[in-house]
Amino acid sequence: MAGIPRTRLTPQYEIARVIKGGWQLAGDHGPIDPTSVDRDMAAFVEAGITTFDCADIYTGVEAMIGQFRARHPDLAARTQIHTKFVPDLTELQRVDDAYVERIVDRSLQRLHTDRLDLVQFHWWDYAVPRYVEAAMALDRLRVKGKIAHIAVTNFDVPHLMELLDAGVPVVAHQLQYSLLDDRARNGMVHACQARGIGLLCYGTVAGGFLSDRWLGQPEPPSGFNNRGLTKYKLIIDDFGGWDLFQQLLRALRGVADEHSCDIATVASRVMLQREGVSAVIVGATNASHLGANARIGAVELDSADLAAIDSVVRRHLGPAGDVFTLERDRQGRHGRIMKYDLNER
């Protein structure tokens, strides 16, 4: 199996450029067998995908990873664990140093470690102006030794600049960035490059829509039971609709044929070759697609490949705006499906 490329977010901190996501392992996504999680995590580490993404609000996931680390200290020593700090919408007014430290301490306990490798900070509502104070509280915990590195997730450009101007040492930004959703290009890519902040991209296969499974399929009716599919179908609608989406899949299939791989691999590889992107996050529930995940790091797309894909992508209509702005509108199509209060579960 080809080696997984690596990169440094700081001179001292190296990660895999293909990150194993943890959202699909959360308790509200259906039953998960802890034994298989343990086995799958070991397989990912052995394959070179040593960086794992989780969150305080992904029910049960920090604990699963912590149990794996406790049972396999040799493999744990080779991993980098990225978690998040996502205070509930209803708690934003009450977020202070004590609140921040309590949540961080809980993550430390769950993950069986005395220092968090990287904490990604999210804030639901900028109208509650405590996000700078909360980020500074995280930085004080970094100085205290409980956190190694601070990142953000789903910030827009103006509010990220506020944190940076306040002195918060942000090293990475986790955001949704894909062939279907290029809102990061509306200022965020440039802003992060200028400040040395690496982009960690989720949604690169749009919850599985950017895959061979959907090639040639009729547009599905609304009302998915899977919240991820609901979320990314809205992105497809904004992108330009089902017909343009199918044209994109056909273009991706043509490139995939040239490289003897699948559509999902190409869709993620395109993003890995984009300016400013440090890593892509693969949301695999298990190791069944590990071979394809590993190929993301090995496939090299040339200018002809990228031009074939861009011939479709450049005709997109949206989504518009800055990173995560649509999702922050709690009355809008994107915001209504979000879950804003998962931290205290």
N, C-alpha and C positions, 0 to 999 in steps of 0.2 A: 504494500500500500504506500502511495506517495506520501512524503512528509508533509505535515501541516505547516504552512508558513507562519512566522512569528513576527511580532513588532513590539516596539517599546513605546508606552505612553509617557514614560519619563526615562531618563538615563538609567534609573535603577529598577524600573518595573516593566517586565516583559510579559506579553500575553499571546495566546494563539489567535491568529486572524480569523479563525472559524470558532465561534463560541457556542457552547451547548446551552440553549435556553431552558428555563424551568417553568414557564407559565402553564404549559400543557399538563404539568404534573400536579397542579393545584387541585385541592379537594373539590372545587365546584366544576371540574371538568370530567367527573366520573370516577369510578373506582380505580385505584392504582395498587399494584402488587409491590410492596416494599422490597421483596426478594429480587424481583426483576429489575427494579430501579438500581439496586446495589450492583447487580451483574452488568447492567448497561453502562453505568457510570465507569466501572472498571474498564470496559471495552473502549469507551471514548478516550479515557486517559491513555491507555496502551496505544491507541491509534494516533495520539498526538494532539487530540482536542482536549486540552487540559484546563481550559478556562470555562467556568460555569456561571450562568446568570440566574439569579433568583431575586426574591423580594420579601420584605416583611409582610406584604399583603397577599403573597401567594400561599394560600392555606396549606400548611404541612410541608412545604418544599424546603425551607431552611432546615427543618428538623431531619428530613430525609438525607440531605447532603451532610449534615452534621453527623448522623449515624454512620454514614459511609466513611467519613473521615476518621471517626473513632475506631471503626472496625479494620480500616486499611491505612494505617499511618504511613506506610511506605508510599502508597499511591497519593495520599493526601499531601505529602510533602512536595509533590509535583504539580499540584493544582493551584489555580487562582480562582477565588470565589468572589463574584460581584453580587452584592445585594443592594437593596434600595431602602430609602427612608421616605415613606409616603404617609404623612399624617392625614387622618380622615378629614373630609370636608367640614364635618360638624365640629371638629376640634381645632381648626386653624387659629381661632381667636385665643386659644389657651396654650398654644405651643410656646414653651419657654425652655430654658436650659435643662430643667429637671425632666420635662417631657421627652426632649431629644435624647438625653442620656438613658432614660428608662427604655426607650425603644431600641437604642443601640445595644444596651446591655442584654436585652432579650435576644437580639440577633447573635451576639457573641455566645450566649448560652446555647441557643439552638444549633449553631454551627460548630460547636465544640472548639472554639479558638479563643485566644486572648487578644487578637487584633484582626479587624476586618480589612481585607485586602483593598476593597474599593466600595464606597457607598455612593449610590446615585440618588440624588435628591429631586423629589417631585413636589410641586405645589399646585393644588387644584384651582385656586381662585386668587388672582392677583389683586382683586379688590380688597382682600384682607392683607394689609401691608406688613406682614411679619416674615416674609420669605427671606429677606436679607438677614434678619436676626436669627432665624432658624439655621441658615447656612453657616453663619458665624459660630453658632453653637456647635455644629458639626466640626468646624475647623478647630474649635477649642478641644474637642475630643480627639482630633488628630494630633494636636500638640501634646495631649495627655497620653497618647500612645494606644488609644482604643481603635483608631482608624488609621490606615496607611495612606489612602488616597481618597480624594473627594471628586465626584462627578455630578452631573445633573442628568435628568431625563425629561424630555418633552417641554423644555423651556423654549420661549420665542427669543428673538434677537434682543429686543430692548431689555427684557428682564434678565437675560444672561449677562448682558453688559453691566447691569446694576450690581450683580454679584461680583463680577470681576473688578469693577471699579471700587467695590468695598474691600477688596483684598482677599476674596475667597479663592483658594488655589485650585480651580477646576481643571482637571486633566483630561476629561472625556465627557462626551454628550451622547447618551443613548436616545435615539429617535427613530421614528418610522420613516424609511427611505427606500424606495423601490422603483421599478420601472413604471409602476402605476401611480406612485405618489412621490413627486419630486419637489414638494414644498420646501425641503431643505435648501434647494437652489435659490430660493427667494431671499437670500441674504445670509442664511445660517452657515453654509459651507464656507463662504468667504470670511465671515466673522471668526469662525473656529480656526481656520487656517492661519489667520492673522495673529491669533493668540496662542497657537500651539496646542489646540484642543483636538483630540482624536474623535472621530465619529464612530459610534458603535450602532450598527443598523439592524433594527428588527423589522419584520414584515416584508423581507425581501422576496418571499414567495407568496405573500398575500394570503396567509392562512391556508395555503395549499391550492389556491386558485391558479397560480402560475406553475402549472404542472401538466403532465401528459393526461392526467385524469380528466381534465376539463376541455381538452382539445376536441373540437367538433361537436361539443355537447350543446343542446338547446339551453336557452336562458332558464335558470331554475325559478320556480315560483318564490315569492317572498315568504318569510316565516321559518327560517332555519332554527332548529333546536340548538345549534352550535353558535354561541355568541361571536366566536372568531369569524365564522363564515358570514354572519350578518354584518359585522364590522367591515370586512373587506369587500363584500358585495356593494356596499355604499361607496367605497373608493372606486370600484369599477364603474359604477354609474356616473360618478363625477369625472372619471378619466375620459369618458366618451361613450359609454354604453357597451353592450354585449358584442355588437358587431366589430367595433374597433378592438375590443379585448381579444376576440377570436383571431383577428388579423395579427395581433401581437403574438399570440400563441403559435400561429403558423410560422411567423418569422423566427421565433425562438426554436421551434422544432427543426427548421432548416439549419440553423447554426449548430444545434445539438447533434444532428446527423453528421456534420463535418467533424465533430469531436467525439463521436461514439459515446454520448452521455445523454442525460435526460434534460427536460425543459427546466426543471427546478434548479439543477446545477448551473445552467447557463444564466438564469435569472439572478442567482446569487453572485455568480462570478462577475457579471457586469458591474454590480455594485461594489465588489471588492476592488475593481480596477478604477472606480471613480475617485477623483481628487478628494483628499481629506479623509477618506474612509480608512479607519484602522482595522475594523473587523466587521463581520456579519454574524448575526445570531441565528442559529438554526433551531427551530422549535420542535425538535424530534421528541415524541413521547417515549420512544425506545430506540434500540440500536439497529432496528431492521433496515434503516436507510443509511447506516454508518458509512458504507462504501461510497455512496453518492455524496454524502456530506464531505468526506475526505477529498473527493475529486474537485470540490470547489477550489481548493488550494492548488490543484495541479493543472487544471485547464487554463490555457492562455488564449484569450480572444484577441484576434488581430483587428486591424482597422476595417477590413471588409466585413467581418462579423458584426462589429459595433455599428457600422453604417447600415447594415441590413435591419438591425433592430431599431436603430434611430429613425429609419424611414417611416416606421409606424408610430413610435413614441412621440415624435415631434408634432403629430397631429392631435395630441391630447387636448382636452378642454379644461381639465382641472386634475385634482382638487386645487383650489386657490388659497392664497394667504400664507401666513407664517406657520411654522411647526406647531401642530396640535391646537391651533386656534379654533378649528371647526369642532373639535372634541370638547373644548371648554364651554361652548354654548349649550347649556343644559336643556334648553328648549328646542334645540336643533336636531336634525336627523342623526347626526353623529353623537352628540352629547347625551341624547335620551337613553342610549344603550350602555353608557358607562356605569360602573359601580364605584361610588365615591367614598364608601365607608366600609373598608375591609380590614383596617389595621388592628382593631381591637377584637377581632374574631378569634 
